[in-house]
Amino acid sequence: MSTLVIENLHVWYGDTHAVNDVSLRVEDGELCVFLGPSGCGKTSTLRSVAGLVRPQSGRILIDGQLVNDLYPGERDIAMVFQSYALYPHMTVREHWAFPLKALRVPKREMDQRIEEMANLLQMHDLLDRYPRSLSAGQAQRVAIGRALIRKPRLWLLDEPLNSLDARLQVETRAVLKRIQRETGITTIYVTHNQEEAQSLADKIIIMNDGRIQQVGSPQEVYDEPVNLFVAGFVGTPPMNFLRCTVRREAERAFLISGDLRLALRPDLAARLQAEDGQEVILGVRPEDVQVLPICSEEPNGRLHARVFVLEPQGNEVIVSLHLPPDVLWKARLDAKGVVTDLVSDQKVELDLRQHRLHVFDAKTEARLL
């Protein structure tokens, strides 16, 4: 398989700087996911690797070979698009044979590769069917097989599951991950769906406004977001935020917001990279918010809120909470562990798991804790 290196890549579309000084490395056999909102530059980066977009500057190297000036067909790369792009007059077998014929693969080896791909994708009974008689999930597997059967150096996937329903997305996601593990092919997968990224990736590259925001394992980008954008983009429901002011008294540190006076634990106060009076943004994951019956209207170091709406999710409940003056938070609670029957407009207080708190600079949006 292959290693991909991108150095200082820039792509412009007129006045739009779509990819801005992107540098990264994808290791041999790694499944790397580009994650970000629409227009963040992830697909332009992928298409630059494929040779479908010509960057204005920067270098793209595959196994140390500079490929900037190579045509797409000379790069030995396979790509799966959002649409299946299947030929209506070809059977599944003919779709898989087509790229092998272009490579002049002998008939015996061609039949062997088709047999291997049918085993891998569990499509033996479908080899002689035409696209019109295939389900959406089966059609996508045909496109996947067509890309893989010629054993390319890199496998590129551009949001391949977008046109599938929720159940098929989960099923096909599992198929993709199993194929990548069994073949060991170096893979780049583009998506705006952070659940897909978390479940598939060895490494996630989060992009926004054409720039890389963070590179790390799925757990790293979830537990240790480097800035406010990553913290808010990764996670479902997204992280809760609250603008606060830091108050330092001797060796203690407090986060002040309205009636909230949250005293940080001594170890967290020592790690907080903020000065007295600095404006910061407190970040709390929904699963780190405990909702308790209100004991007193008096300030007690906890946030006070009203239940806005309840969203049962089977084994858990997502609680929307209205914090004064006009902030909406989410809490993720175990449906069996809720100590009281919550109702809309009920007054509650929130206990936050301090060891899981995040604090960001209000100006630079960089992580401070």
Helices and strands as residue ranges (DSSP letters): E 4-13, E 16-26, E 31-35, H 42-50, E 57-62, E 65-66, G 72-74, E 77-80, H 92-102, H 107-121, G 124-126, G 131-133, H 136-148, E 154-158, H 166-183, E 186-191, H 194-200, E 203-208, E 211-216, H 218-223, H 228-233, E 240-249, E 252-257, E 260-263, H 266-271, E 279-284, G 286-288, E 289-293, E 303-312, E 316-323, E 327-334, E 347-352, G 354-356, E 358-361
